[in-house]
Amino acid sequence: MEKIAVIGAGILGVNTAYFLSKAGYEVTVFDSERYAGMETSFSNAGQISACNAETWTTWKNISSGIKWMFRDDAPLKFNPLPNILDPYETYLRYKWCSHFFLTSLNGSQKINSEKGFEISLRSRELYLKIVEEEGLDFDFLQRGILQIVESESQLDELYAKKNWIENMGIEWDCLDKEGVYKVEPALKGNESIVGGVFTKSDASGDIHKFCVALSKNLRKKYGVTFKFSEKVKDISGNSNPYVVTEIDQYPFDKVVICAGVQSQFFSNKFKDGLIIYPVKGYSITIDLADSKSISSAPVVSVKDDTKKIACSRIGNRLRVAGTAELGGFNKDIRHARIQPLVEWTKKRFPSVETENFLPWAGLRPMTSTMMPVIGRSKKENIFYNTGHGHLGWTMGAYSGKLITDIIRS
Ligand SMILES: Cc1cc2nc3c(=O)[nH]c(=O)nc-3n(C[C@H](O)[C@H](O)[C@H](O)COP(=O)(O)OP(=O)(O)OC[C@H]3O[C@@H](n4cnc5c(N)ncnc54)[C@H](O)[C@@H]3O)c2cc1C
């Protein structure tokens, strides 16, 4: 039996370990954290959204980014200043931005989005299978995702995508204001909403709970070894790689890198040319402790295209997440970035109490093309399953299967 190491126990790591172990490999997962799903896969918006797979490499986003550059509460924020404490971060940020710009110019957005839709759709199907076979508890809900907009021009843009998206096998139900209220009555009273789109087969769930529950099944049912609290310092050796940690070194036949934003440093070592930048996002998790808040909170997952904010019901909690910030590797939680999420909740669901919430910030491992990296390194027996940016939860299951198929081929 071939021995494979997986670096990282985030959503990509646990899904990779799942499909590898089912394919008969002897799998060991390393993570510097004490449990699975403690970094970016901890408190995201929760959406398993095949409908949301479009990449952001468009002129419109670039011009919005420039317009919003100096607004602290902007949904998309780019820090143009050099970081004197971390010259490498400055270099990576400029490199990522120039490649993002070129990708927006070269007209690949549509074709990249179509690949993203395909991965997301297949992944959604696989999650349903995993739910059935593994019986995991992660507050999974398949109640659809409702996209809402506040202007007629945005609504026209959404409606115009109907044929394109439906041809890929994804439902795209165009709604007027009344239709929006019917799908999610908790939005009634939001007069600024003009309409939206409902994708009824989309789902939501708690990514951290999923990672923890799957890692437990992997250990008990599939014999996967987890080496937590063990940071991988290096991958050495030639065709037979060694995983070198702070504690020991271990020989393997193959290694899969699922290290989120840290994957960049392995790519630098192996000269694989990946450009993965940490695009920061924030969330708040509101405790729906009282019955009024519970009954006033949405059950359908909502994506507000005007504000670039998404929310999902996670058991008796409401997760509200958004914003994209290019400002380095730090995970500082800034009040100015959290406040728009609180204000949005108050505006959209005024009867939900926002007294008790947990703020969080995480770093999306985002490539400059916004396409994930699922494949071989230039270095023999090293593979990547990383760089899923804003869609790691959505694309995780199929990406795990895909890298397993590549390794077997
Ligand atoms: C605010 C926000 C909202 C989001 N909303 C959604 C959403 O609704 N739907 C969706 O699909 N996606 C969403 N995302 C994106 C999604 O959360 C990420 O794409 C995904 O979590 C990335 O998973 P990962 O496994 O690649 O990285 P991570 O979860 O960061 O996992 C990488 C793991 O590798 C470990 N690691 C790194 N280096 C080493 C090392 N040297 N040694 C040992 N271990 C190491 C880390 O400890 C970590 O556990 C959102 C992201 C944010 C920030």
The ligand as a Tripos MOL2 file, in Angstrom:
@<TRIPOS>MOLECULE
LIG
   53    58     1     0     0
SMALL
NO_CHARGES

@<TRIPOS>ATOM
      1 C1        -14.9580   35.3350    5.1810 C.3       1 LIG1
      2 C2        -14.8890   34.1030    4.3200 C.ar      1 LIG1
      3 C3        -16.0710   33.5800    3.8080 C.ar      1 LIG1
      4 C4        -16.0260   32.4420    2.9830 C.ar      1 LIG1
      5 N1        -17.1980   31.8880    2.5760 N.ar      1 LIG1
      6 C5        -17.1750   30.7610    1.8030 C.ar      1 LIG1
      7 C6        -18.3830   30.1460    1.4010 C.ar      1 LIG1
      8 O1        -19.4810   30.5410    1.7720 O.2       1 LIG1
      9 N2        -18.3040   29.0620    0.5690 N.ar      1 LIG1
     10 C7        -17.0950   28.5650    0.1340 C.ar      1 LIG1
     11 O2        -17.0900   27.6310   -0.6500 O.2       1 LIG1
     12 N3        -15.9270   29.1060    0.5630 N.ar      1 LIG1
     13 C8        -15.9410   30.1900    1.3780 C.ar      1 LIG1
     14 N4        -14.7590   30.7520    1.7970 N.ar      1 LIG1
     15 C9        -13.4880   30.1570    1.3300 C.3       1 LIG1
     16 C10       -13.1220   28.8930    2.0990 C.3       1 LIG1
     17 O3        -13.3650   29.0640    3.4750 O.3       1 LIG1
     18 C11       -11.6450   28.5680    1.8300 C.3       1 LIG1
     19 O4        -11.4400   28.4650    0.4450 O.3       1 LIG1
     20 C12       -11.2220   27.2570    2.4840 C.3       1 LIG1
     21 O5        -11.5250   27.2490    3.8380 O.3       1 LIG1
     22 C13        -9.7280   27.0180    2.2870 C.3       1 LIG1
     23 O6         -9.4380   25.7330    2.7920 O.3       1 LIG1
     24 P1         -7.9530   25.1450    2.7580 P.3       1 LIG1
     25 O7         -8.0570   23.7680    3.2420 O.co2     1 LIG1
     26 O8         -7.3520   25.4080    1.4270 O.co2     1 LIG1
     27 O9         -7.1340   26.0830    3.7600 O.3       1 LIG1
     28 P2         -7.1530   26.0790    5.3660 P.3       1 LIG1
     29 O10        -8.4940   25.8560    5.8890 O.co2     1 LIG1
     30 O11        -6.4420   27.3100    5.7980 O.co2     1 LIG1
     31 O12        -6.2960   24.7940    5.7240 O.3       1 LIG1
     32 C14        -4.9120   24.7470    5.5650 C.3       1 LIG1
     33 C15        -4.3710   23.9850    6.7490 C.3       1 LIG1
     34 O13        -2.9820   23.7570    6.5390 O.3       1 LIG1
     35 C16        -2.3160   23.8730    7.7690 C.3       1 LIG1
     36 N5         -0.9090   24.1850    7.4740 N.ar      1 LIG1
     37 C17        -0.4190   25.1910    6.7210 C.ar      1 LIG1
     38 N6          0.9080   25.1280    6.6530 N.ar      1 LIG1
     39 C18         1.2730   24.0520    7.3950 C.ar      1 LIG1
     40 C19         2.5160   23.4790    7.7190 C.ar      1 LIG1
     41 N7          3.6710   23.9830    7.2700 N.pl3     1 LIG1
     42 N8          2.5400   22.3810    8.5130 N.ar      1 LIG1
     43 C20         1.3840   21.8470    8.9870 C.ar      1 LIG1
     44 N9          0.1840   22.3530    8.7040 N.ar      1 LIG1
     45 C21         0.1230   23.4450    7.9260 C.ar      1 LIG1
     46 C22        -3.0590   25.0040    8.4820 C.3       1 LIG1
     47 O14        -2.8900   24.9220    9.8870 O.3       1 LIG1
     48 C23        -4.4940   24.7590    8.0500 C.3       1 LIG1
     49 O15        -5.2090   23.9720    8.9890 O.3       1 LIG1
     50 C24       -14.7700   31.8660    2.6400 C.ar      1 LIG1
     51 C25       -13.5980   32.4000    3.1620 C.ar      1 LIG1
     52 C26       -13.6430   33.5090    4.0080 C.ar      1 LIG1
     53 C27       -12.3750   34.0460    4.5690 C.3       1 LIG1
@<TRIPOS>BOND
     1     1     2 1
     2     2     3 ar
     3     2    52 ar
     4     3     4 ar
     5     4     5 ar
     6     4    50 ar
     7     5     6 ar
     8     6     7 ar
     9     6    13 1
    10     7     8 2
    11     7     9 ar
    12     9    10 ar
    13    10    11 2
    14    10    12 ar
    15    12    13 ar
    16    13    14 ar
    17    14    15 1
    18    14    50 ar
    19    15    16 1
    20    16    17 1
    21    16    18 1
    22    18    19 1
    23    18    20 1
    24    20    21 1
    25    20    22 1
    26    22    23 1
    27    23    24 1
    28    24    25 2
    29    24    26 1
    30    24    27 1
    31    27    28 1
    32    28    29 2
    33    28    30 1
    34    28    31 1
    35    31    32 1
    36    32    33 1
    37    33    34 1
    38    33    48 1
    39    34    35 1
    40    35    36 1
    41    35    46 1
    42    36    37 ar
    43    36    45 ar
    44    37    38 ar
    45    38    39 ar
    46    39    40 ar
    47    39    45 ar
    48    40    41 1
    49    40    42 ar
    50    42    43 ar
    51    43    44 ar
    52    44    45 ar
    53    46    47 1
    54    46    48 1
    55    48    49 1
    56    50    51 ar
    57    51    52 ar
    58    52    53 1
@<TRIPOS>SUBSTRUCTURE
     1 LIG1         1 GROUP 0 **** ****
